[in-house]
Amino acid sequence: MEKIHLDIFCDSNEKENEERQMNLYKKVIDQYSDVCSVDFRKENKFAHDDYGVFDSLLQLTVVQPQFFEGFHEILNKYGFNDKTYIDYAIKKITRNVSNVEAFLEGLARIGLIKDLYDDENKFIKLESVLGTYSFLPASEYYSQNKEISTYIENGDLARNCHVNTLLLLKTLKQGEAVTAKCSTMFNSSYYHSYYRNNGMVCDLNINCVMNEKEYNKIYSPNIISVVNFENLQEKQNIVKSKCESTLEDLLEIAIYEEYIVKE
């Protein structure tokens, strides 16, 4: 029997979503450039593409809130999800990036953030007009686990969600690896894997551990596949016996279950 080529299914979905997103970045940049009479592509010499230009504008209009209203008005035309600002805030805190304080102060000045403090469990609590979220850097949550701590310290976490999640599942030998389609800032979707156990989610891409219900409010995952340590090998064997793929293991399983099993 000829094997199923899973990359075709995955690439088709991701290409369509990426093209839609890039088209929206372009439209926002063009409109804001017209409003300000500034060519922001030329102004931003370090951006490699329209996403880079868009990303710098989004952050600039928070750090300098006098520009926020005009930029946000354009974003709203294209169905921008305001919880993106919460996502940015959490990532900046958990990754400890250089402009985290300026970004948080900007969100407070425009009224999105109400308060930020450590709660009784030493989690960081962010109160906002879009909900309250408690979280902790995964590097702190797993500080006593040498294997995970070393991986976080040395790994390229940001673009390896499927690898990150599989590492947690294999190391901890409990909980579940979840692969889902999560919501983007313009309410499209992308494949993403994260680890969950006892109502908590660990997303190593953003070095973050938080309550699953709160995580779901931000990222709106549409779950495709759930893998535990006991059935991991079985699922891997089934997919590899029936399919050809260059995808990471968890994504392979998810694409197979999304497109093949459901048919």
VOPAGU-2260 file (C-alpha; in pm, 1 decimal, decimal comma):
REM VOPAGU-2260
SITE   aa  ch    i         X         Y         Z
SITE  MET   A    0       0,0       0,0       0,0
SITE  GLU   A    1     132,0     342,8     -94,2
SITE  LYS   A    2     215,4     556,1     208,2
SITE  ILE   A    3      29,6     879,8     282,2
SITE  HIS   A    4     235,3    1196,6     246,7
SITE  LEU   A    5     144,2    1397,8     555,8
SITE  ASP   A    6     350,6    1701,7     456,8
SITE  ILE   A    7      99,7    1779,2     181,7
SITE  PHE   A    8    -184,6    1817,8     430,6
SITE  CYS   A    9      23,0    2025,0     672,2
SITE  ASP   A   10     186,5    2248,1     410,7
SITE  SER   A   11    -146,1    2329,9     246,7
SITE  ASN   A   12    -296,9    2450,1     573,9
SITE  GLU   A   13       8,0    2641,3     691,3
SITE  LYS   A   14      71,9    2806,6     353,4
SITE  GLU   A   15    -284,2    2935,9     331,1
SITE  ASN   A   16    -274,3    3077,1     683,8
SITE  GLU   A   17      70,0    3230,7     639,3
SITE  GLU   A   18     -33,2    3403,1     316,3
SITE  ARG   A   19    -343,9    3543,3     487,0
SITE  GLN   A   20    -142,6    3670,7     782,1
SITE  MET   A   21     128,0    3829,6     565,6
SITE  ASN   A   22    -138,4    3999,6     354,7
SITE  LEU   A   23    -291,3    4149,4     671,0
SITE  TYR   A   24      48,9    4269,6     796,8
SITE  LYS   A   25     101,6    4438,9     460,5
SITE  LYS   A   26    -237,7    4610,7     467,5
SITE  VAL   A   27    -187,1    4740,8     822,5
SITE  ILE   A   28     163,2    4871,2     744,9
SITE  ASP   A   29      47,3    5039,3     423,7
SITE  GLN   A   30    -247,8    5209,2     592,2
SITE  TYR   A   31     -50,0    5325,8     893,5
SITE  SER   A   32     227,5    5452,6     665,1
SITE  ASP   A   33     -31,8    5658,1     476,7
SITE  VAL   A   34    -179,7    5795,8     800,8
SITE  CYS   A   35     160,8    5898,6     934,7
SITE  SER   A   36     316,3    5990,5     598,4
SITE  VAL   A   37     610,3    5767,3     688,4
SITE  ASP   A   38     746,8    5466,1     498,4
SITE  PHE   A   39     785,3    5231,6     795,1
SITE  ARG   A   40     956,2    4968,1     585,0
SITE  LYS   A   41    1240,0    5207,7     507,5
SITE  GLU   A   42    1244,3    5334,7     865,6
SITE  ASN   A   43    1286,3    4984,5    1004,5
SITE  LYS   A   44    1622,0    4869,0     866,5
SITE  PHE   A   45    1638,3    4559,7    1086,8
SITE  ALA   A   46    1307,8    4399,9     983,2
SITE  HIS   A   47    1346,4    4118,1     730,4
SITE  ASP   A   48     983,5    4110,1     616,8
SITE  ASP   A   49     642,1    4266,0     676,0
SITE  TYR   A   50     592,6    4064,7     992,2
SITE  GLY   A   51     906,3    4223,1    1138,4
SITE  VAL   A   52     783,9    4572,0    1046,7
SITE  PHE   A   53     437,2    4500,1    1187,2
SITE  ASP   A   54     580,7    4356,4    1508,6
SITE  SER   A   55     795,7    4665,3    1568,2
SITE  LEU   A   56     496,8    4894,5    1506,0
SITE  LEU   A   57     275,8    4701,8    1746,6
SITE  GLN   A   58     538,0    4730,3    2020,2
SITE  LEU   A   59     618,9    5094,3    1941,7
SITE  THR   A   60     253,8    5198,9    1966,5
SITE  VAL   A   61     233,5    5042,7    2312,7
SITE  VAL   A   62     563,4    5178,3    2443,1
SITE  GLN   A   63     466,1    5523,2    2306,5
SITE  PRO   A   64      89,8    5524,5    2375,3
SITE  GLN   A   65      29,9    5854,5    2195,9
SITE  PHE   A   66      40,1    5643,4    1876,7
SITE  PHE   A   67    -176,0    5360,6    2008,3
SITE  GLU   A   68    -523,6    5482,1    1916,2
SITE  GLY   A   69    -449,2    5544,9    1548,2
SITE  PHE   A   70    -270,3    5213,9    1500,5
SITE  HIS   A   71    -527,8    5017,2    1699,1
SITE  GLU   A   72    -809,5    5163,7    1491,9
SITE  ILE   A   73    -651,2    5014,1    1181,4
SITE  LEU   A   74    -595,9    4680,0    1356,4
SITE  ASN   A   75    -963,5    4663,3    1446,4
SITE  LYS   A   76   -1061,6    4687,1    1078,9
SITE  TYR   A   77    -900,4    4348,5    1024,5
SITE  GLY   A   78   -1039,2    4166,8    1327,2
SITE  PHE   A   79    -735,3    4199,1    1549,7
SITE  ASN   A   80    -753,8    3995,5    1871,6
SITE  ASP   A   81    -668,7    4225,9    2163,5
SITE  LYS   A   82    -554,8    3929,7    2373,3
SITE  THR   A   83    -241,9    3947,0    2158,0
SITE  TYR   A   84    -128,5    4223,1    2396,3
SITE  ILE   A   85    -162,5    3981,4    2688,7
SITE  ASP   A   86      36,7    3722,6    2494,4
SITE  TYR   A   87     311,7    3979,8    2430,9
SITE  ALA   A   88     314,9    4087,4    2795,4
SITE  ILE   A   89     344,8    3731,3    2926,6
SITE  LYS   A   90     618,4    3640,0    2677,9
SITE  LYS   A   91     817,5    3948,6    2762,1
SITE  ILE   A   92     799,6    3868,3    3134,1
SITE  THR   A   93     879,1    3496,6    3106,0
SITE  ARG   A   94    1159,6    3558,1    2855,5
SITE  ASN   A   95    1282,0    3862,5    3049,8
SITE  VAL   A   96    1336,5    4071,9    2737,4
SITE  SER   A   97    1500,9    4412,2    2754,6
SITE  ASN   A   98    1193,2    4631,8    2697,1
SITE  VAL   A   99     956,8    4443,5    2927,8
SITE  GLU   A  100     911,8    4730,6    3176,3
SITE  ALA   A  101     846,2    4989,6    2905,7
SITE  PHE   A  102     594,0    4759,7    2736,3
SITE  LEU   A  103     406,6    4688,1    3060,7
SITE  GLU   A  104     403,2    5057,0    3151,5
SITE  GLY   A  105     260,0    5132,7    2807,2
SITE  LEU   A  106     -16,8    4875,5    2850,7
SITE  ALA   A  107     -98,2    5030,0    3188,4
SITE  ARG   A  108    -113,3    5382,4    3043,2
SITE  ILE   A  109    -354,6    5279,9    2768,4
SITE  GLY   A  110    -570,3    5103,9    3028,2
SITE  LEU   A  111    -522,9    4738,5    2927,3
SITE  ILE   A  112    -331,8    4631,8    3238,3
SITE  LYS   A  113    -476,0    4708,3    3581,3
SITE  ASP   A  114    -219,5    4544,9    3811,0
SITE  LEU   A  115      77,2    4307,7    3816,5
SITE  TYR   A  116     201,7    4133,4    4130,7
SITE  ASP   A  117     309,6    3802,3    4285,2
SITE  ASP   A  118      23,9    3602,6    4438,7
SITE  GLU   A  119      32,2    3381,5    4748,2
SITE  ASN   A  120     168,0    3087,7    4542,6
SITE  LYS   A  121     452,7    3303,8    4406,8
SITE  PHE   A  122     293,9    3302,8    4061,5
SITE  ILE   A  123     288,6    3629,6    3868,7
SITE  LYS   A  124     -66,1    3762,6    3851,7
SITE  LEU   A  125    -158,7    3995,8    3566,3
SITE  GLU   A  126    -493,6    4172,0    3603,6
SITE  SER   A  127    -624,4    4327,4    3284,3
SITE  VAL   A  128    -945,4    4443,5    3121,6
SITE  LEU   A  129    -924,1    4119,5    2918,5
SITE  GLY   A  130    -910,9    3890,9    3222,0
SITE  THR   A  131    -678,9    3789,4    3503,2
SITE  TYR   A  132    -391,0    3550,7    3435,5
SITE  SER   A  133    -151,7    3377,8    3677,1
SITE  PHE   A  134     169,0    3232,3    3539,7
SITE  LEU   A  135     528,6    3145,7    3619,4
SITE  PRO   A  136     838,1    3106,4    3401,6
SITE  ALA   A  137     883,4    2736,3    3326,8
SITE  SER   A  138    1249,8    2778,7    3416,3
SITE  GLU   A  139    1136,8    2852,3    3773,0
SITE  TYR   A  140     857,1    2594,9    3784,1
SITE  TYR   A  141    1095,1    2315,5    3682,0
SITE  SER   A  142    1404,3    2453,3    3855,2
SITE  GLN   A  143    1450,2    2130,1    4054,7
SITE  ASN   A  144    1441,4    1909,9    3743,7
SITE  LYS   A  145    1795,0    1912,6    3606,9
SITE  GLU   A  146    1711,2    1765,1    3266,0
SITE  ILE   A  147    1433,7    2016,4    3195,1
SITE  SER   A  148    1629,9    2308,8    3342,1
SITE  THR   A  149    1929,5    2228,9    3122,0
SITE  TYR   A  150    1705,6    2196,5    2817,6
SITE  ILE   A  151    1542,3    2534,2    2885,0
SITE  GLU   A  152    1878,6    2697,8    2939,7
SITE  ASN   A  153    2042,8    2557,8    2627,0
SITE  GLY   A  154    1755,4    2491,2    2388,5
SITE  ASP   A  155    1616,4    2701,5    2102,9
SITE  LEU   A  156    1268,1    2707,2    2252,8
SITE  ALA   A  157    1084,2    2968,4    2047,7
SITE  ARG   A  158    1026,1    2769,9    1727,2
SITE  ASN   A  159    1030,2    2412,2    1848,2
SITE  CYS   A  160     697,8    2358,6    2023,0
SITE  HIS   A  161     654,0    1996,6    1911,4
SITE  VAL   A  162    1006,5    1900,8    2018,4
SITE  ASN   A  163     974,1    2094,7    2345,2
SITE  THR   A  164     647,6    1923,2    2434,8
SITE  LEU   A  165     773,2    1575,0    2352,8
SITE  LEU   A  166    1077,8    1637,6    2574,2
SITE  LEU   A  167     851,6    1724,1    2868,4
SITE  LEU   A  168     630,8    1418,8    2813,5
SITE  LYS   A  169     926,6    1180,3    2790,6
SITE  THR   A  170    1104,8    1335,1    3086,6
SITE  LEU   A  171     808,8    1357,0    3322,8
SITE  LYS   A  172     640,2    1034,4    3201,3
SITE  GLN   A  173     298,7    1167,4    3300,4
SITE  GLY   A  174      47,6    1424,4    3178,3
SITE  GLU   A  175     -31,9    1478,9    2810,6
SITE  ALA   A  176     116,7    1628,1    2496,4
SITE  VAL   A  177    -153,9    1831,1    2325,7
SITE  THR   A  178    -140,3    1939,5    1962,1
SITE  ALA   A  179    -397,7    2194,6    1855,4
SITE  LYS   A  180    -476,5    2470,3    1614,3
SITE  CYS   A  181    -432,5    2789,6    1813,9
SITE  SER   A  182    -562,0    3134,0    1729,8
SITE  THR   A  183    -332,8    3398,7    1582,7
SITE  MET   A  184    -356,1    3773,6    1641,1
SITE  PHE   A  185    -587,4    3804,3    1339,1
SITE  ASN   A  186    -790,1    3495,4    1435,9
SITE  SER   A  187    -640,1    3261,4    1182,6
SITE  SER   A  188    -479,5    2942,8    1317,9
SITE  TYR   A  189    -149,5    2758,5    1345,5
SITE  TYR   A  190     -39,4    2415,0    1463,7
SITE  HIS   A  191      99,5    2422,8    1814,1
SITE  SER   A  192     192,4    2166,5    2080,2
SITE  TYR   A  193     203,4    2215,8    2456,6
SITE  TYR   A  194     220,1    2000,4    2769,3
SITE  ARG   A  195     -60,3    1975,5    3025,3
SITE  ASN   A  196     -93,5    1799,3    3357,8
SITE  ASN   A  197    -340,9    1835,6    3645,6
SITE  GLY   A  198    -509,1    2143,9    3500,3
SITE  MET   A  199    -182,7    2325,1    3425,2
SITE  VAL   A  200     -21,1    2396,4    3089,7
SITE  CYS   A  201     349,3    2429,3    3020,7
SITE  ASP   A  202     431,6    2606,8    2693,9
SITE  LEU   A  203     809,2    2601,7    2663,0
SITE  ASN   A  204     793,8    2819,5    2350,8
SITE  ILE   A  205     719,2    3108,4    2583,2
SITE  ASN   A  206     888,8    2960,2    2892,8
SITE  CYS   A  207     553,4    2966,0    3071,3
SITE  VAL   A  208     341,2    2757,3    3307,4
SITE  MET   A  209     -17,7    2864,4    3368,9
SITE  ASN   A  210    -367,6    2738,2    3445,0
SITE  GLU   A  211    -519,1    2560,7    3144,0
SITE  LYS   A  212    -844,9    2758,2    3151,4
SITE  GLU   A  213    -654,9    3087,1    3146,9
SITE  TYR   A  214    -420,0    2961,3    2874,5
SITE  ASN   A  215    -721,4    2865,0    2662,5
SITE  LYS   A  216    -870,3    3214,5    2699,2
SITE  ILE   A  217    -564,8    3363,4    2530,2
SITE  TYR   A  218    -480,1    3104,9    2264,0
SITE  SER   A  219    -819,9    2938,4    2196,2
SITE  PRO   A  220    -677,3    2594,9    2110,5
SITE  ASN   A  221    -887,0    2366,4    1892,9
SITE  ILE   A  222    -741,6    2034,4    2007,7
SITE  ILE   A  223    -656,5    1779,5    1738,3
SITE  SER   A  224    -445,9    1522,1    1920,2
SITE  VAL   A  225    -374,4    1419,2    2280,4
SITE  VAL   A  226     -82,2    1186,3    2348,5
SITE  ASN   A  227      28,4    1039,4    2680,4
SITE  PHE   A  228     345,9     851,2    2770,6
SITE  GLU   A  229     169,0     514,4    2758,2
SITE  ASN   A  230      31,0     546,9    2403,2
SITE  LEU   A  231     310,0     755,8    2248,9
SITE  GLN   A  232     504,8     465,4    2099,0
SITE  GLU   A  233     190,3     301,4    1963,2
SITE  LYS   A  234      77,0     620,8    1791,5
SITE  GLN   A  235     424,9     683,1    1649,2
SITE  ASN   A  236     441,6     330,0    1510,0
SITE  ILE   A  237      98,6     353,6    1345,0
SITE  VAL   A  238     181,8     683,3    1172,8
SITE  LYS   A  239     527,5     575,9    1057,9
SITE  SER   A  240     393,3     247,3     917,5
SITE  LYS   A  241     128,5     421,8     708,5
SITE  CYS   A  242     278,6     760,9     626,6
SITE  GLU   A  243     573,8     944,4     477,3
SITE  SER   A  244     663,0    1268,0     653,6
SITE  THR   A  245     937,5    1513,0     743,3
SITE  LEU   A  246     727,1    1650,7    1030,3
SITE  GLU   A  247     809,1    1632,1    1400,4
SITE  ASP   A  248     655,5    1331,5    1578,2
SITE  LEU   A  249     373,3    1510,7    1761,9
SITE  LEU   A  250     275,7    1706,6    1451,5
SITE  GLU   A  251     283,4    1385,9    1246,2
SITE  ILE   A  252      39,7    1222,0    1485,2
SITE  ALA   A  253    -187,1    1528,3    1488,1
SITE  ILE   A  254    -197,7    1565,7    1108,3
SITE  TYR   A  255    -266,7    1193,0    1071,2
SITE  GLU   A  256    -551,6    1207,9    1323,3
SITE  GLU   A  257    -691,9    1529,3    1177,8
SITE  TYR   A  258    -699,8    1428,0     812,0
SITE  ILE   A  259    -679,2    1048,1     793,4
SITE  VAL   A  260    -850,1     901,5    1099,2
SITE  LYS   A  261   -1149,8    1137,5    1068,1
SITE  GLU   A  262   -1212,4    1052,7     701,9
